[in-house]
């Protein structure tokens, strides 16, 4: 049995697949809120700060460990293990980038929770934490928070959602699912490994920043080059403009700081200790975001009140 066949779908997912046609639940928001245990709504500023400082400590620890790599490898080389050292060094650096990238994505997630005012009862505390940690990973906090809250208000709506709108049969010029045959999908879904790998790399490592920069994979209702960095963008209302400008100033300040560090310590050091973990962080952010928004059993809604399953939207 191939190794990948040991993985199985969870029982909840299997149960949803057996239900067939999705029926929207007849529940109000009030009923949903009442179903959540009251203690889960309680926020603790002290606990949230504890998580933040723990994350800072882990990031600093990884940085300290990776600074010891070259010294340890030199010692091994003196012992006659030169060939082993040549193989071990890139492996250790890749491990560092992956795990430090995970920590960077954790900072981003803390900013995400701050954007939902989930870290503290005080809006100012949430905004300060969110601005700091999102700026650290070059995300415009207030700009992103505006569109992300809009996303939550219209999640899985094919016209109103901000992001993660799947292409439909109409986009691919495919016939109705009831009459489509295998040949209808051949040209659309045929394997192109090199191009698929190229798209995967762009999406995983640069996709989120491209979305912020020019609305890549965002809602197509906006004009081309709609940007999170433009205060006059249709993404925002008039009251959002000053927070958007503050986000831009913060990101620009972080870029200036990184440039200064690069001048002081060298561009290679900046790339090794910040840029590569930053890229890996985007890989993790895109990965868990896609996992949250690609369940084929969850429906997408249309303007007229009809719904279309994600499996149908992805041309079966």
NORRA-V567881 format. One record per pair of residues at least 6 apart in sequence whose ideal C-beta (glycine too) atoms are under 6 Angstrom apart, sorted by sequence separation. I is the first residue (numbers start at 1). J is the second residue. If there is no record, write none. Layout:
BEGIN
i=<I	I>
j=<J	J>
END
This chain:
BEGIN
i=<113	120	154	210	211	227	301	119	134	154	211	215	226	77	236	262	299	300	76	117	175	261	119	131	174	231	299	300	130	151	214	215	73	114	150	151	222	298	214	231	300	213	231	296	114	115	147	296	73	114	172	212	111	229	111	69	110	111	107	107	108	66	107	115	104	62	59	58	55	163	162	48	48	205	208	45	43	205	208	43	205	208	204	207	45	204	143	140	147	146	146	142	143	142	143	142	141	140	140	138	135	131	135	164	177	177	174	158	156	157	158	159	156	168	169	166	166	104	104	101	105	100	104	108	97	101	105	97	101	105	98	102	97	22	17	16>
j=<119	126	160	216	217	233	307	126	141	161	218	222	233	85	244	270	307	308	85	126	184	270	129	141	184	241	309	310	141	162	225	226	85	126	162	163	234	310	227	244	313	227	245	310	129	130	162	311	89	130	188	228	130	248	133	92	133	134	133	136	137	96	137	145	137	100	103	103	106	218	219	119	120	279	282	120	120	282	285	121	283	286	283	286	125	286	228	228	235	236	240	243	244	244	247	247	247	247	251	251	250	250	254	293	312	316	315	300	300	301	302	303	301	313	315	313	314	277	278	277	281	277	281	285	276	280	284	277	281	285	280	284	280	299	297	297>
END
